[in-house]
Amino acid sequence: MKDQDIKEVIKDRYGKIARGEQTFCCPSCGPTVTDQCLAVGYTAEDLQLVPELAVLGVGCGNPTALADLTEGETVLDLGAGAGIDVFLAAKKVGQNGRVIGVDMTEDMVARGRQLAQEYGFGNVEFRLGYIEHLPVDSATVDVVISNCVINLTPDKLASFTEVRRVLKAGGRILIADLVTAGELPPDVRASAAAWADCLAGAMAKEAYLETIRSAGFAEVTVVSESPYEAPGMDARLQGKILSVKVRAFKR
């Protein structure tokens, strides 16, 4: 599939999720979105801190729990969706801090902006844009977080290079994402549905980590790792998909 075709498929899928026309199934799903979020690392207390309509159950981790966010920092969330991680980060950095959420799906950005206004999150901003071309000034961000989104980008080196550009010297990333522990079948790699399900675009784990290093990051560390098991997932993928949380620093 061509890069633009992949992006259009993903935008269509997540636009439907933002409008409530479709749901997304996560690893170890329960019957509700809340169960899905609890399964990937959010706590019940986390979910009480954010607007209910920001909770969509589309991630594979809870990056704000591992990013060591502090008062006054500027945070960028890649593929922010309706803003669950944006709003959690906003609570941690306080009114002296700032959180920017970037997403390529118009409906997600619209929902995030509406929720920020309705719930009085004055230190939050949502911007429409692509991770490969971030609408963010250079060297203005302390921390970049992302939740199961980099795997959706066709050009991951360009994405991480952009992340490095917007980070201040010494800035850090905490990325939750899916990677592979084996070769995926060619038909899965070519499948539009598998791209939208965060599977077809997943890189081999070591190649993923090396891509981060190649973009100019140091101290690239896997903070945690677990198998990704989704109900109804192709049996050929069992044991080949991993959920990882990666921390690294701008040199």
C-alpha positions in Angstrom: 0.0 0.0 0.0 1.1 3.5 -0.7 1.9 5.8 2.3 -1.0 8.1 1.6 -3.4 5.2 1.1 -2.4 3.9 4.5 -3.0 7.3 6.1 -6.4 7.6 4.6 -7.4 4.1 5.9 -6.2 5.0 9.4 -7.9 8.4 9.3 -11.2 6.8 8.3 -11.0 4.2 11.0 -10.2 6.6 13.8 -12.6 9.2 12.6 -15.4 6.6 13.0 -14.1 5.9 16.5 -14.1 9.6 17.4 -17.7 10.0 16.2 -18.8 6.9 18.1 -19.6 4.9 15.0 -17.0 2.2 15.8 -15.0 0.8 18.7 -11.4 -0.4 19.0 -10.5 -3.7 20.6 -7.3 -3.7 22.7 -5.2 -6.6 24.0 -6.8 -8.6 26.8 -10.1 -6.7 26.2 -12.9 -6.8 28.7 -16.5 -6.0 27.7 -16.1 -2.2 28.3 -13.7 0.6 27.3 -12.9 1.0 31.0 -11.8 -2.7 31.1 -9.7 -2.2 28.1 -7.9 0.8 29.6 -7.3 -1.0 32.9 -5.9 -4.0 31.0 -3.1 -1.8 29.4 -2.0 0.0 32.5 -4.4 2.8 33.4 -5.8 2.9 37.0 -9.4 3.6 38.0 -8.0 6.8 39.6 -6.5 7.9 36.2 -9.8 7.5 34.4 -11.6 9.6 37.0 -9.2 12.5 36.3 -10.1 12.8 32.6 -13.3 13.6 30.7 -15.2 10.4 30.0 -15.4 11.1 26.3 -11.6 11.2 26.1 -11.4 7.5 27.1 -11.6 5.5 23.8 -9.6 2.4 24.7 -7.3 2.7 21.7 -3.8 2.5 23.4 -1.4 -0.3 24.3 0.0 1.3 27.5 -0.1 4.3 29.9 2.9 6.5 28.9 2.1 9.2 31.5 2.6 6.7 34.3 6.2 6.1 33.2 7.3 9.5 31.9 8.2 11.0 35.3 6.4 14.2 34.4 7.0 17.2 36.7 5.4 20.6 37.4 6.0 23.2 34.7 7.2 20.9 31.9 6.0 21.1 28.3 4.7 17.8 27.0 3.9 16.7 23.4 1.6 13.7 22.8 1.9 12.1 19.4 -1.4 10.7 18.0 -3.3 12.2 20.9 -6.7 11.1 19.9 -9.5 12.5 22.1 -6.9 13.3 24.7 -6.8 10.8 27.5 -3.0 11.1 27.9 -3.0 14.8 27.2 -5.4 15.4 30.1 -3.5 13.1 32.4 -0.2 14.9 31.6 -1.9 18.2 32.1 -2.7 17.2 35.7 0.9 16.3 36.3 2.6 19.4 34.8 0.1 21.8 36.4 -1.0 25.3 35.3 2.7 26.3 34.8 3.1 23.5 32.4 1.7 22.9 28.9 0.6 19.9 26.9 0.2 19.8 23.1 -1.7 16.9 21.5 -1.1 16.3 17.8 -3.3 14.0 15.7 -4.0 13.7 12.0 -7.7 12.9 12.4 -9.9 15.9 12.2 -12.7 14.4 14.4 -10.2 13.4 17.1 -8.8 16.9 17.3 -12.3 18.4 17.3 -13.3 16.2 20.2 -10.1 17.0 22.2 -10.6 20.7 21.7 -14.2 20.5 22.8 -13.4 18.5 25.9 -10.5 20.8 26.9 -12.8 23.8 26.7 -15.7 22.1 28.5 -13.6 20.9 31.4 -11.4 23.9 31.8 -8.0 22.5 30.7 -6.4 25.9 30.1 -2.9 24.4 29.8 -3.9 22.0 26.9 -3.8 22.5 23.1 -4.8 20.2 20.3 -3.2 20.6 16.8 -4.0 18.8 13.5 -0.9 17.4 11.8 1.3 14.4 10.9 4.0 13.0 13.1 6.4 13.1 10.2 5.8 16.8 9.9 5.0 18.0 13.4 3.3 21.4 13.7 5.6 22.3 16.7 8.6 24.7 16.9 12.1 23.2 17.3 13.5 22.8 20.8 10.4 23.7 22.6 9.3 20.5 24.3 10.6 18.7 27.4 8.9 15.4 27.0 7.3 13.5 24.1 4.9 10.7 24.9 2.9 8.5 22.5 0.5 5.6 22.9 0.4 2.9 20.2 0.8 5.4 17.3 4.3 5.3 15.9 3.5 1.9 14.5 0.9 3.5 12.3 3.4 5.8 10.5 4.9 4.5 7.3 8.2 6.4 7.9 9.3 5.8 11.5 12.8 7.3 11.1 11.3 10.5 9.8 8.9 10.5 12.8 11.6 10.0 15.4 13.8 12.6 13.6 10.9 15.1 14.0 10.5 14.2 17.6 14.2 14.9 18.2 13.8 18.3 16.4 11.1 19.5 18.7 12.7 18.4 21.9 15.0 20.6 24.0 18.5 19.5 24.6 18.4 16.6 27.1 14.7 16.1 26.5 13.2 12.6 26.8 10.6 10.4 25.2 8.4 7.7 26.7 6.7 5.7 23.9 4.2 2.9 24.3 4.1 0.9 21.0 3.7 -2.4 19.3 6.7 -4.2 17.8 7.3 -7.7 16.3 9.2 -10.7 17.6 9.1 -12.5 14.3 8.2 -12.1 10.6 4.6 -11.2 9.8 2.9 -12.9 6.8 3.0 -10.8 3.6 -0.7 -10.6 3.4 -0.9 -9.1 6.9 1.7 -6.5 6.0 -0.4 -5.6 2.9 -3.7 -5.5 4.7 -5.4 -2.1 5.2 -7.3 -3.5 8.2 -4.1 -4.8 9.8 -2.6 -1.3 9.4 -5.5 0.3 11.2 -5.3 -2.4 13.9 -1.7 -1.3 14.6 -0.3 -4.7 13.4 0.9 -4.4 9.8 3.1 -1.3 10.5 4.8 -2.8 13.5 8.6 -3.1 13.2 10.9 -5.8 14.5 11.8 -4.9 18.1 15.5 -4.4 17.5 15.0 -2.5 14.3 12.6 -0.2 16.1 15.1 0.5 18.9 17.9 1.1 16.3 15.6 3.5 14.4 15.3 5.6 17.6 19.1 5.6 18.0 19.6 6.5 14.3 17.3 9.5 14.8 19.8 10.8 17.4 18.6 9.5 20.7 20.8 8.0 23.5 20.1 5.7 26.5 17.3 3.9 24.5 15.8 1.5 27.1 12.9 -0.9 27.1 11.1 0.0 30.3 8.6 -2.8 30.1 7.5 -5.5 27.6 4.6 -7.9 27.3 2.9 -10.0 24.7 0.1 -8.5 22.7 -2.9 -10.7 22.5 -6.1 -9.4 20.9 -9.3 -11.4 20.8 -9.8 -12.7 17.3 -6.3 -12.0 16.3 -4.9 -14.1 13.4 -3.5 -17.3 14.9 -0.3 -16.8 12.7 0.5 -13.7 14.8 0.3 -15.4 18.2 3.6 -14.7 20.0 4.9 -12.4 17.3 3.5 -9.0 18.6 4.9 -7.3 21.6 3.7 -4.2 23.5 6.8 -2.2 24.6 7.4 1.0 26.5 10.6 2.7 25.5 12.5 5.6 27.1 15.2 7.6 25.4 17.0 11.0 25.6 18.0 13.6 23.1 21.7 13.7 22.8 
